[in-house]
Amino acid sequence: MLNREFGSFAEFDSGYDDAEIVVFGAPFDGTTSFRPGTRFGPEAIRKEFYGLETYSPYLDMDMTDYKFHDGGDVEIPIGNIEKSLENIHGAVSSIVGDDKIPFMVGGEHLVTYPSFKAVWEKYPDVYLIHFDAHADLRDDYLGVKLSHATVIRRCWDLVGDDRIFQFGIRSGDREEFNWAKEHTTMEKFSIDSLSEVVDNLKGKKVYVTIDLDILDPSVFPGTGTPEPGGISFGDMTGAIGKLKGLDIIGMDIVELSPHYDNTGISTAAACKIMRELALAAVSEKFDRKEIEVE
């Protein structure tokens, strides 16, 4: 299910049995509707991550204090969407079955659905925090139910109303925005209400999905469907910092298409967001500093 031939993310080098978080790539872009290329996201992030410091001055935490494992990439049979999603679901099911936190690196946003489904199967009371430029709430896209344009709607099929919180949304058709008024909690354009949402979700199981195109394309052009009017990188890291108090039991970052940004800035931003999210997820569960002081 997972293929280790692609190497590993720097500092995600603990053995599986000891790991608290298991990271893996999902190099899939089988339903990309505009510019393809997210299948190359995990490989680009792996290469760039070696240039990143392990210490986060944003969170005052260091990756070397925790145990992360890179399980490799999910094997994706090109052209077979159903089998690709099945493999992702199987990988995440195995990880959560071992009481570890899955961290998936996409890939297009449809990969969130099988990952979230596997987490939901173990934790049916899970909530979803969704950062994105796009609503992803269509019931179908061009007659297709499984698409990166329908992924959050498919997650809603699992959990129902009042369990999905969306931030930064600035693109979608009219029906999506009208539907969201009745079924999700959506903040358009910004992330100002995140602190209130986090306070209300304390003590609850949470899955976090970050579509990197929530960032403005002036700072993150390397994505398949760029949408002007996004948040800044500083806003994103600040948002992740607010997640520290949550019981995060699954997460992903998606939609880096590295070839649309020859400067490498987008990939560097994705790496840093990955580091911050990984540390935020372990901060409340595995306090290494407290252990060392004692």
C-alpha positions in Angstrom: 0.0 0.0 0.0 2.9 2.4 0.8 6.0 2.6 -1.3 9.3 3.7 0.4 11.3 4.0 -2.7 10.8 7.8 -2.8 13.0 8.4 0.3 11.7 10.2 3.4 10.9 13.6 4.7 13.8 15.0 6.8 13.2 14.5 10.5 10.3 12.1 9.8 12.7 9.3 10.4 11.5 7.5 13.5 10.5 3.9 13.3 6.8 3.2 12.7 6.2 1.5 16.0 7.5 4.5 18.0 6.0 7.2 15.8 3.2 9.6 17.0 2.5 10.9 13.5 2.8 8.9 10.3 3.3 11.1 7.2 2.8 9.7 3.7 2.4 11.0 0.2 -0.7 10.7 -2.0 0.5 11.6 -5.5 -2.9 11.7 -7.2 -4.5 14.2 -9.5 -6.9 12.1 -11.4 -9.9 14.6 -11.2 -8.0 17.9 -11.5 -10.3 20.2 -13.5 -7.9 22.9 -14.6 -4.1 22.6 -14.4 -2.8 19.1 -13.5 0.4 18.5 -11.6 -0.4 17.9 -8.0 0.8 14.3 -8.3 4.3 15.8 -8.1 3.6 17.6 -4.8 4.9 15.0 -2.4 8.1 14.5 -4.2 8.8 18.2 -4.4 8.1 18.7 -0.7 10.4 15.8 0.2 13.3 17.3 -1.6 12.7 20.8 -0.3 12.1 19.8 3.3 15.8 19.0 3.8 16.5 22.7 3.7 14.1 23.5 6.5 15.1 24.0 10.1 13.5 21.6 12.6 12.8 24.4 15.1 9.6 26.4 14.7 10.0 30.0 16.1 6.3 30.4 15.6 5.4 27.6 18.0 8.6 27.4 20.0 8.8 23.7 19.3 11.4 21.5 17.6 10.7 18.4 15.5 13.6 16.6 17.1 11.6 16.5 20.3 8.9 14.3 18.8 8.6 11.1 16.8 7.5 11.3 13.2 7.6 8.5 10.7 7.5 8.7 6.9 5.7 5.7 5.5 6.4 6.6 1.8 3.8 7.2 -0.9 0.5 5.4 -1.4 0.7 3.4 -4.6 -1.5 5.1 -7.2 -2.5 3.2 -10.3 -2.7 6.0 -12.8 -6.1 6.2 -14.5 -7.9 4.2 -11.9 -9.6 6.6 -9.5 -11.5 4.0 -7.5 -8.5 1.9 -6.8 -6.4 5.0 -6.0 -8.9 6.1 -3.4 -9.2 2.6 -2.0 -5.4 2.5 -1.5 -5.4 5.8 0.4 -8.3 4.6 2.5 -6.5 1.4 3.3 -3.3 3.2 4.3 -5.1 5.6 6.7 -7.2 2.8 8.1 -4.0 1.0 9.0 -2.4 4.1 10.6 -5.4 5.0 12.8 -5.9 1.4 13.6 -2.5 1.5 15.3 -3.6 4.6 17.2 -1.3 6.9 15.3 -2.1 10.3 13.6 -2.1 10.2 9.8 -0.6 13.2 8.0 -1.2 13.0 4.2 0.6 15.1 1.7 -1.3 15.4 -1.6 -2.1 15.4 -4.4 -5.3 17.0 -5.3 -8.0 17.6 -2.8 -10.1 14.5 -3.5 -7.5 12.5 -1.6 -9.0 14.0 1.6 -12.2 12.0 1.2 -10.8 8.5 1.6 -8.4 9.7 4.4 -11.2 11.5 6.3 -13.5 8.5 5.8 -11.0 6.1 7.3 -10.6 8.5 10.3 -14.4 8.9 10.6 -14.8 5.1 10.7 -12.8 5.0 13.8 -13.9 8.3 15.3 -17.5 8.8 14.1 -17.8 12.0 16.2 -14.9 13.7 14.3 -15.2 17.4 13.2 -13.6 18.8 10.0 -11.7 22.1 9.8 -11.3 23.0 6.1 -8.9 25.8 4.8 -9.4 26.5 1.1 -10.1 29.0 -1.6 -12.8 26.8 -3.0 -16.0 25.6 -1.4 -15.7 22.1 -2.8 -19.4 21.5 -2.0 -20.8 20.5 -5.4 -22.9 17.4 -5.3 -21.3 16.5 -8.6 -18.9 18.0 -11.1 -19.8 17.3 -14.8 -21.8 14.4 -13.6 -19.1 12.9 -11.4 -19.7 12.5 -7.7 -16.0 12.0 -6.8 -14.0 15.1 -7.7 -11.8 17.6 -6.1 -14.8 20.0 -6.6 -17.1 17.7 -4.5 -14.7 16.5 -1.8 -16.1 18.4 1.2 -19.7 17.5 0.1 -18.7 13.9 0.2 -17.2 14.4 3.7 -20.5 16.0 4.7 -22.3 12.8 3.5 -20.4 11.1 6.3 -20.8 13.5 9.2 -23.8 15.7 8.4 -24.7 19.2 9.5 -22.8 21.3 12.1 -19.6 19.3 11.8 -17.7 21.1 9.0 -16.0 24.5 9.4 -14.7 26.2 6.3 -12.3 29.2 6.1 -11.0 31.5 3.4 -13.6 30.4 0.8 -13.8 32.8 -2.1 -14.7 30.6 -5.1 -17.6 28.3 -6.0 -20.9 28.4 -7.8 -24.0 30.1 -6.3 -25.6 26.8 -5.3 -22.6 25.8 -3.2 -22.7 29.0 -1.2 -26.4 28.7 -0.7 -26.1 25.1 0.3 -23.4 26.0 2.9 -25.7 28.4 4.7 -27.8 25.4 5.8 -25.2 22.6 6.2 -21.7 23.9 7.0 -20.2 26.8 8.9 -18.4 28.9 6.2 -16.3 32.0 6.6 -15.8 33.6 3.3 -12.6 35.4 2.3 -10.9 35.3 5.8 -10.2 33.2 8.9 -11.2 35.7 11.6 -13.6 33.4 13.4 -11.1 30.5 13.8 -10.3 31.3 17.5 -14.0 31.0 18.4 -14.4 27.7 16.5 -11.3 26.3 18.1 -12.6 27.2 21.6 -15.9 25.4 20.7 -14.1 22.3 19.5 -11.8 21.8 22.5 -12.1 18.3 23.7 -13.5 17.0 20.4 -11.8 15.0 17.7 -10.7 17.1 14.7 -9.5 16.4 11.2 -7.7 19.3 9.5 -7.4 19.7 5.7 -5.4 22.6 4.2 -5.8 23.2 0.5 -2.8 25.4 0.0 -4.6 27.6 -2.6 -6.1 29.3 0.4 -2.9 31.4 0.2 -3.0 34.3 -2.2 -1.3 33.4 -5.5 1.1 36.3 -5.1 2.8 34.2 -2.4 1.7 30.7 -3.6 1.4 30.6 -7.4 2.3 26.9 -7.6 -1.2 25.4 -7.6 -3.7 24.2 -10.2 -6.5 26.6 -9.6 -5.1 29.9 -8.2 -7.7 32.3 -6.8 -6.7 36.0 -6.1 -7.8 37.4 -2.8 -6.3 34.8 -0.5 -4.7 35.0 2.9 -1.0 35.7 3.6 1.5 33.2 4.7 1.6 34.9 8.1 -2.1 34.5 8.4 -1.7 30.8 7.7 1.0 30.1 10.3 -1.0 32.1 12.8 -4.1 30.0 12.1 -2.1 26.8 12.6 -0.8 28.1 15.9 -4.4 28.5 17.1 -5.0 24.8 16.4 -2.5 23.8 19.1 -5.2 23.1 21.7 -7.2 20.7 19.6 -7.3 17.0 19.6 -6.2 16.5 16.0 -6.5 12.9 14.9 -5.9 13.3 11.2 -4.7 16.0 8.8 -3.5 16.7 5.3 -2.1 19.4 3.0 -3.0 19.3 -0.7 -2.9 21.0 -4.1 0.7 22.0 -4.5 1.6 21.9 -8.2 5.3 22.6 -8.1 5.9 23.0 -11.8 3.8 26.2 -12.0 6.3 28.0 -9.7 9.8 27.7 -11.0 11.1 29.9 -8.1 10.3 27.1 -5.6 8.6 29.6 -3.3 5.4 27.7 -3.3 7.1 24.4 -2.3 9.1 26.2 0.4 5.8 27.6 1.8 4.2 24.1 1.7 7.1 22.6 3.7 6.9 25.2 6.4 3.1 24.8 6.7 3.7 21.1 6.9 6.2 21.5 9.8 3.9 23.9 11.7 0.9 21.6 11.3 2.8 18.5 12.4 4.0 20.3 15.5 0.6 21.8 16.3 -0.9 18.3 16.2 1.6 16.8 18.7 1.8 19.8 21.0 -1.1 18.9 23.4 -0.6 15.1 23.3 3.1 14.7 23.6 4.7 17.4 25.6 8.4 16.5 25.5 9.6 19.6 27.3 7.4 18.9 30.3 8.8 15.3 30.4 12.4 16.6 30.3 11.9 19.1 33.0 10.6 16.5 35.4 
